[in-house]
């Protein structure tokens, strides 16, 4: 039994990995059931044509039960909590009514809903596995959705601590995440590393980057590309700030591709830049498809912004140039050869773009 707020056909994010895990287990002969919300991500809007209420159908060999959830158009701190609580409430009944599984796996986010899955598993005497894609409390504080101190912060950490005590196994996607979980009190014997997968080379074999360069009038400029969800926690304001520092350059263009609740705010943040060197409008004119969202705007952008190890691997498969990020935290990222995040060129005040560009010319 897989309990995941997000699931396929989401184009990006946790739903992609939850769906891939469930379908791979089914392909290996396991009977897999999934309880998930109706598709809403990354647009934060329920898709048109979805049946009302709870429904169940088989998708690629997996029995998938979809439950209704509250989806806020602007997911602030309180609204996001209400969103998670709604999934906790609507997913309880399908979890309890499911054929007795050998294992219950709950994916966080949503940690609040994982508590429901843990209780159902405990009552039935079934092992409970919690897989953490994101440390929600830490992320909420980092993005200003929750305060760092005070009663609210203490309550959030207390709830997190109680939920982390429930599982038989707690897994996450990187060694650094496991270190953080250990620091939160999860015993080492209960920790397990379960990394996200990456698309392989065949996905990019026939990518037509030239079409996007023509369609978006990018010419032969060097392209710094971000492709993914546009929410507060991605910190894409840093990309806009980098573009602002490089306004004097007419040979570099920044492209931000995707959808999300922070898109309008990000467009406003970039409104003073004019046509170049940043382009957000390009993503709005082209649908963002699950199978080829990494093909924008060229088959091989000169610089990509990766926010996770799995995205970094996919960027490598796509033939991306050196990743760029701010210096803070870069030491925890993977590094291969002389062009990785730890390279001295990516630690500079210009986010590595200026010097990396010179090396590429």
N, C-alpha and C positions, 0 to 999 in steps of 0.2 A: 504494500500500500504506500503510494507516494502522495503526500499532502503538500501542495504547493500553490500559493496564491496565484502565481503567474505560470503559464504553460503555453505550449504551441497553440495557435500559430503566431505568437508574438514574434516580431522581427528581430528584436534585440533583447539583451538582458537575461534575467534569471529564467524566464519562460523557455528560452532556446535551450539552455542547459538542462532544465528539468525535463523537457520534452525529449531531448536526446538521450538522457539517462533512462527514462521509462521505455522508450522504443528500442534501445539497445538491449535492455534486459529482456523485453518481450521477444526480440529476435533470437536471443540465446535460449529460449524455451521456457522462461519464467512466466507465470500468470501475474500480470501487473494491472493493478487498479490505481486510478488517479482521482483525487478530489481537488478541483481547482476552481478559481473564479472564472466567470465569463470573460472573454478577451477584452482588454481595455488599454493595453500598454503598447507603445510609449505615448500614445495620444492622450491618455487619461480621459478616455471617452468610450463608453460601451459601444460596441459595433452594431451597426444597423442590421436588422434581420435576425438577431438572436432570439430564440424562443424564450418566452416568459417563464419565470419560476426555475425550479431545478430540473435538469434533464440529464440522461445518460446515453452515450453512444460509443461505439467502438471506433477508434482512430488509430490506424496503422498497427493493429494488433493489441492495442491498449484500451481497456475499459475506462472511459473518462466520464466522470460525473462533474457537471458544471453547476455552480451555485451562484445566485445573485449576490452582488456586493454593492456597497455604497462607493461611488467613484467621484471624488471631488475634482472639479475643473481646476482649482488652484489648491494643490495639496500642501497646505500650511501644517504646522506641527499638530494642532488639535484635530484638523480634518484628516490628516494622515493616520492618526491614532484611531479615529472613528472608522476609517477605511479598513484598518487591520482588524478592529473589533467586529466589524460586520462580517468579515470572512470567518473569524472565529465562531461567530454565532451560527452562520448558515452552513458551515462545513461540519458541525458537530453531528448532526443527524446522519448524513451519509457515512461518516466515519464509523459510527456505532452500528449501522445497519449492514455494513459490508461483510462479505464472507470472511471468516476469521483468517487473517493473513499470518505469515510467518514473521513478518517484520513491518513496522510502521516507520517510514522516513518522512520527516517534516522539514521543509526548506524555509530558512529565514533569510530575508524578510518573508513572512511576518512572524516575528518572535512571539507576539501576543497570541497569535493563532496556534503556534507550536505548542503552547501550554495545553490547549484543548486536545490536540493529538496525543500529547504525552499522557494526559489523564485517561483518555480512552484506551491507550495501549496498556497502561498500568492496571486498569480495572479488568482488562481481559487477559492479563498475564502474558502480554506480547512484548518482545524487545522493542525498545524505542531508540531511534537514531535521529539526531538533529544535525542537519547539514546547514552550515552558515555561509551564505554568500556575501553578507555584509553585516558589520557590527552596527546595528541600527542606532543604539544609544550614542555611540561615539560619532557616527556620521551626522546624527541630528544636532549634536553639540557643535561639531566642526562647521556646519552650515548655518548655525544660528536658529535652528528650529527649536532647540532646547537650551536653557541656560547651563553654564558650566558649574554653577554653584547654587546652593540654596536647597529648599525643601523639594522642589520639582526634580532637581538633579539627583538628590539622594533617593527619592522614590523610584526614579527610572532605573538607577543602578541596583536597587533592592529587588525590583521585579525581574531585571535581567539575571541577577544572581540566583534567584529561586528557580527560574526556568532552566538555567544552565545546570542545575543540580539534578534535573529530572532524567536526562537521557542515559542510556547504557553506553552510547557512543556519540561523541561530538566531533564532527568533521568540518574542515574548511578547505579553502582553495590554495593556500600558500603557506610556507613555513612561517612567514611573518604573522599571518593571521593566527596560526597555532600558538605562536609566542604570546600574542595578545590574549588569547583564550586562557593560556596557562597563567598569565598574570592576573586574570579575573578569577582564578581559583579552580579551574577545571583540572583534575588530576591527569598526569601524563599518560597513564594507562588507558584513559578513556578518549584520548585525542587521536585523530586519524586524518591524514592528508588526502583529500580527494579533489584533484585539480580539475578545472574546466578544460574541455577539449577545444581544439582549434580546427577550423576548416582546412582541408588539404589543398595541394596545388591545383587539382583538377577544377576547383571552383573558379580559379582565375585564368585558366588556360585560354579562354576565348573572350576575355574582357576587352571591351572597345573603349579605351580611354580617350582616343582621339575624338570620338563623337561628343563627349562631354566638354572637351576643350573647345570645340567649335560652337556647341550649343550655348555655352556660358561665356564665350568670348574671352577665354583664358590665354589664347595665343601660346607663345613659347615661354611664358613666365614660369619661374619655379613655384611649385604649389606646396603650401603647407596645409595639410588636410586633417580635419577632425570629422569622423563619421560615427555617430552613435546617438544615444539619448541626450536630450537637452534639458537637464534639470539643474537645480541649485548645486547638488553635490559634485557635479562634473567640474565646477570651477572654471567654466569657459570664459569668464571675464578676464582671466589671465591671457587667453589667446587674443582677445580684443586689445588688451593692454600692450601685448607684444606687437600687434599690427600698428597700434598708435605710435610706438617707438620707431617704427620703420616706415613711416609715411613718406619719407623722402625717396624711398626705393620704388622704382616703377617696374622692376624685374621680379618681384615677389608678390604672390597673391595668396591670401588666406581663404580657405573655403571651409565653412562649417555646415555639415550635412546631417540632417535628422529632424526629429520632431520631439516635442516635450513641453511640459508646463512652463518652462523658463524661456521659451523661444522669443516671445514678444518682448520680454524684459531685456533679453540679450540684444535684440535688434535695436531697441531704444538706446542701450549702452553704446552701440556701435554707430549711432546715427550721425555723429560728427565726422566720421571717417570718409564719407563720400563713397565713390564707386570702388576705389582701391585704397589700401591693399587688402580689404576684407570683404568677403561676399557671403551673406547668409541667404539672400533672396534666391540663390541658385537652387538650394534644397527645396524651396517651396514650389518650384515649377516642375519638379520631377518626383513622382511617387517613390517612396523609399521601400524597396522590395526586400524580403528576407534573404533571397538567394544571391543578390548582387549588391547589397548596400556598401560593400567595400570596393566597388568598381568606380565610385565617383572620386574625382572628376577625371582621373586618368588611371590606366592600369597600373602605373607605378609612380605615385606621388613622390616628390623629392623629400618630403618630410612629413611624418605622421605623428599625431599626439595619441599615445596609448596610456590609458589610466589603469590597466591591470595586466597581469601576466598573460592571461588568455588572449586579450586584445593584442598584446605585443607579439605573441606567437602567430596570430592571424596576419598581422602586419608583415611579419617576416615571410610568410607563405605567399603573400600578395606581391612581394618584391619591393616593399616600401623602403625608403631611405632611412636615415638615422632618426630615431624617435627624439622628441624634444620635451623637456619639462623643466620646471624650476628646480633649483638645486636641492631644496628640502625634501628628504625622503628618497632621493634618487639612489642612494646606496643600497636600498632594499630591492631594487629592481634587477631583472636579469641583464647580464652583459655578455655579449659575444663579440670578440675582436675589439677593434679600436673605435667602433662607431656607436657603442652603447650609451646608456644613460650616465655611466660613471665617467665618460670621457671628459677631459677638461673643457672641450668646446661647448658641451651642453650645460656646464655649470656657470656660464657667464651671465652678465646682466641682461644680455639680449636673448636669453633662453636658448642659446646655441644656434639660432637660425642664421645670423649674419655670417659667422665663421664657417658653419657647415656648408652654407651656400657657396662661399668662396672656394671651398675644397671641391665642391661638386662641379664647378665650372671648368 
